[in-house]
Amino acid sequence: MQIVKTLLADNHRIFLEGLKTVLKSDPHHQHHIVGCTPNGKKLVELWREHLPELLIMDLNLVEQHGLEAIEEIRREGSDRTCILVMTAYQDTKILRAVMENGANGYLPKYKGAVDLYEAIDSVLHGIIYRSEPLKSNMGKLLTDTNGQPAVIAEVFVKKHRLTKRETQILSLISQAMNNKEIGRKLFISDQTVSVHRKNIMRKLGVRSTAGLIKMAYDHCL
């Protein structure tokens, strides 16, 4: 049985404890757990320290959002670690963002142990793992008149008095785009994007990009 160095990250400690128990019964691999953390920044530190073969993680993490952590890990040029995301989010847009940022697989948290073992075996053998197609929560979404990607719920936009441009930028931030990438997509300067980003953060009362991403997801981006 293959021994796999495995790192776990989730903001619910009881879930981490349960996950460790489930992994002990993996019929294909013996998991050597090198770390468990609810913190996105700590996750990246543990990854650098141990360089695990497998990372099983949620997106909602303390201090640093999971998408940012994935992006940072991949930016450092490591393909050694297989990243399997387990989360309660079920929207296809989140799935796309997860995969585009470098994850090797995606598994909803409502799935059972058998599905987890299958997902782990797939990613460790170099096979991208996707759960069955997930229905997008389109009833809560809006699309602007220019055919741009769906943006956050109208009630949320009105409540926080976001402009159309701020709403577009928040949508792109949730896809882990940086200011330059957003500027190129919207044909504006990255300095202009930075100003809009600061205004959005002020209106929503958050202090980090991770906070923006979490709020966008929580309100059906």
C-alpha positions as CSV (number, residue, x, y, z in Angstrom):
1,M,0.0,0.0,0.0
2,Q,1.4,3.4,-1.0
3,I,2.3,5.8,1.8
4,V,1.2,9.3,1.0
5,K,2.2,12.5,2.9
6,T,-1.1,14.3,3.3
7,L,-1.9,17.8,4.5
8,L,-5.4,18.8,5.6
9,A,-7.0,22.2,5.9
10,D,-10.6,23.1,7.0
11,N,-12.0,25.8,9.3
12,H,-14.0,23.2,11.2
13,R,-11.8,21.2,13.5
14,I,-14.4,18.5,14.1
15,F,-14.4,17.9,10.3
16,L,-10.6,17.6,10.3
17,E,-10.8,15.0,13.0
18,G,-13.5,13.1,11.1
19,L,-11.5,13.3,7.9
20,K,-8.4,11.9,9.6
21,T,-10.5,8.9,10.8
22,V,-11.9,8.3,7.4
23,L,-8.5,8.4,5.7
24,K,-7.3,5.6,8.0
25,S,-9.7,3.3,6.1
26,D,-8.5,4.3,2.6
27,P,-8.2,1.0,0.8
28,H,-5.6,2.2,-1.7
29,H,-3.3,4.5,0.3
30,Q,-1.8,4.8,3.7
31,H,-1.9,8.5,4.7
32,H,0.9,10.0,6.8
33,I,-0.8,13.2,8.0
34,V,1.9,15.9,8.1
35,G,-0.4,18.7,9.3
36,C,-3.9,20.0,10.0
37,T,-4.9,23.6,10.0
38,P,-8.0,25.9,9.7
39,N,-5.7,28.8,8.6
40,G,-4.9,29.6,4.9
41,K,-1.6,31.2,5.6
42,K,-0.5,28.4,7.9
43,L,-1.6,26.0,5.2
44,V,0.9,27.5,2.8
45,E,3.6,27.4,5.5
46,L,3.0,23.8,6.2
47,W,3.0,23.0,2.5
48,R,6.4,24.6,2.1
49,E,7.7,22.7,5.2
50,H,6.5,19.3,4.2
51,L,5.9,19.3,0.4
52,P,3.1,16.7,0.7
53,E,2.0,14.5,-2.1
54,L,-1.7,15.3,-1.3
55,L,-3.5,18.3,0.0
56,I,-7.2,18.0,1.0
57,M,-8.7,21.4,1.7
58,D,-11.8,23.6,2.0
59,L,-12.1,27.0,0.5
60,N,-13.3,28.9,3.6
61,L,-10.1,29.2,5.7
62,V,-9.1,31.6,8.4
63,E,-6.9,34.7,7.3
64,Q,-6.4,33.5,3.7
65,H,-9.1,32.2,1.4
66,G,-8.5,28.7,-0.1
67,L,-8.4,30.0,-3.7
68,E,-5.6,32.4,-2.7
69,A,-3.7,29.6,-1.0
70,I,-4.0,27.3,-4.1
71,E,-2.8,30.2,-6.3
72,E,0.2,30.8,-4.0
73,I,1.2,27.1,-4.0
74,R,1.0,26.8,-7.7
75,R,2.8,30.1,-8.3
76,E,5.8,28.7,-6.5
77,G,6.0,26.1,-9.3
78,S,5.1,22.9,-7.5
79,D,3.2,20.2,-9.4
80,R,4.3,17.6,-6.9
81,T,1.3,18.2,-4.6
82,C,-2.1,17.0,-5.8
83,I,-4.8,19.3,-4.5
84,L,-8.3,18.0,-3.8
85,V,-10.8,20.6,-2.7
86,M,-13.7,19.5,-0.4
87,T,-16.3,22.2,0.2
88,A,-20.0,22.8,0.8
89,Y,-20.1,25.1,-2.3
90,Q,-22.0,23.6,-5.2
91,D,-22.1,26.4,-7.7
92,T,-20.4,25.6,-11.1
93,K,-18.7,29.0,-11.1
94,I,-16.9,28.1,-7.9
95,L,-15.9,24.7,-9.4
96,R,-14.5,26.5,-12.5
97,A,-12.5,28.9,-10.3
98,V,-11.1,26.1,-8.2
99,M,-9.9,24.1,-11.3
100,E,-8.6,27.2,-13.1
101,N,-6.5,28.1,-10.1
102,G,-4.7,24.7,-10.1
103,A,-6.7,22.2,-8.1
104,N,-6.6,18.6,-9.3
105,G,-10.0,17.7,-8.1
106,Y,-13.2,18.9,-6.5
107,L,-15.5,16.9,-4.2
108,P,-18.7,18.3,-2.4
109,K,-18.7,17.7,1.3
110,Y,-22.0,15.8,1.2
111,K,-20.3,12.9,-0.6
112,G,-19.3,9.8,1.3
113,A,-16.0,8.0,2.1
114,V,-16.2,5.8,-1.1
115,D,-16.3,9.0,-3.3
116,L,-13.4,10.5,-1.3
117,Y,-11.3,7.4,-1.8
118,E,-12.1,7.4,-5.5
119,A,-11.2,11.1,-5.8
120,I,-7.9,10.6,-3.9
121,D,-6.9,7.7,-6.1
122,S,-7.7,9.6,-9.3
123,V,-5.7,12.8,-8.5
124,L,-2.7,10.8,-7.2
125,H,-2.7,8.9,-10.5
126,G,-2.7,12.2,-12.5
127,I,-6.4,12.2,-13.4
128,I,-8.4,15.3,-12.9
129,Y,-11.3,14.5,-10.6
130,R,-14.7,16.2,-11.0
131,S,-17.8,15.2,-9.1
132,E,-21.0,14.8,-11.2
133,P,-22.1,18.1,-12.9
134,L,-23.4,20.6,-10.3
135,K,-26.4,22.8,-11.0
136,S,-25.7,26.5,-10.9
137,N,-27.9,28.5,-8.6
138,M,-29.1,30.6,-11.5
139,G,-32.4,31.6,-9.8
140,K,-30.3,33.9,-7.5
141,L,-28.1,35.3,-10.2
142,L,-28.2,38.2,-12.6
143,T,-26.6,38.8,-16.0
144,D,-25.8,42.3,-17.2
145,T,-26.9,43.7,-20.6
146,N,-23.5,43.2,-22.1
147,G,-23.6,39.4,-21.6
148,Q,-20.9,39.5,-19.0
149,P,-20.6,36.6,-16.5
150,A,-23.4,36.4,-13.9
151,V,-22.9,38.8,-11.0
152,I,-24.0,38.8,-7.4
153,A,-27.6,38.9,-6.3
154,E,-29.5,42.1,-6.9
155,V,-30.6,42.5,-3.3
156,F,-27.0,42.3,-2.2
157,V,-25.9,44.9,-4.8
158,K,-28.7,47.3,-3.7
159,K,-28.1,46.8,0.0
160,H,-24.4,47.8,-0.3
161,R,-25.0,50.4,-3.1
162,L,-22.5,48.8,-5.4
163,T,-22.1,50.3,-8.9
164,K,-22.3,48.2,-12.0
165,R,-18.5,48.6,-12.4
166,E,-17.9,47.6,-8.8
167,T,-20.1,44.6,-9.2
168,Q,-18.2,43.5,-12.3
169,I,-14.9,43.9,-10.5
170,L,-16.1,42.0,-7.5
171,S,-17.2,39.2,-9.8
172,L,-13.7,39.0,-11.3
173,I,-12.0,39.2,-7.9
174,S,-13.9,36.2,-6.8
175,Q,-12.2,34.3,-9.7
176,A,-8.9,35.2,-8.1
177,M,-7.9,37.7,-10.8
178,N,-5.4,40.4,-9.8
179,N,-5.7,44.1,-10.7
180,K,-3.8,43.8,-13.9
181,E,-5.8,40.9,-15.2
182,I,-9.1,42.7,-14.3
183,G,-7.9,45.8,-16.0
184,R,-7.1,44.0,-19.2
185,K,-10.5,42.3,-19.2
186,L,-12.4,45.5,-18.6
187,F,-10.1,47.8,-20.6
188,I,-9.2,50.0,-17.7
189,S,-6.0,50.6,-15.9
190,D,-4.9,48.5,-12.9
191,Q,-4.8,51.8,-10.9
192,T,-8.5,52.3,-11.6
193,V,-9.2,48.7,-10.5
194,S,-7.3,49.4,-7.3
195,V,-9.4,52.4,-6.5
196,H,-12.6,50.4,-7.2
197,R,-11.3,47.5,-5.1
198,K,-10.7,49.9,-2.1
199,N,-14.2,51.3,-2.5
200,I,-15.7,47.8,-2.6
201,M,-13.9,46.8,0.5
202,R,-15.0,50.0,2.3
203,K,-18.7,49.4,1.3
204,L,-18.6,45.7,2.3
205,G,-16.7,46.3,5.5
206,V,-13.9,43.8,4.7
207,R,-10.1,44.3,4.9
208,S,-8.7,41.6,2.6
209,T,-9.1,40.0,-0.8
210,A,-10.0,36.7,1.0
211,G,-12.9,38.6,2.7
212,L,-14.1,39.9,-0.7
213,I,-14.0,36.4,-2.2
214,K,-15.8,34.8,0.7
215,M,-18.6,37.5,0.7
216,A,-19.0,37.1,-3.1
217,Y,-19.4,33.4,-2.8
218,D,-21.7,33.6,0.2
219,H,-24.0,35.9,-1.8
220,C,-24.2,33.8,-4.9
221,L,-21.6,35.3,-7.2
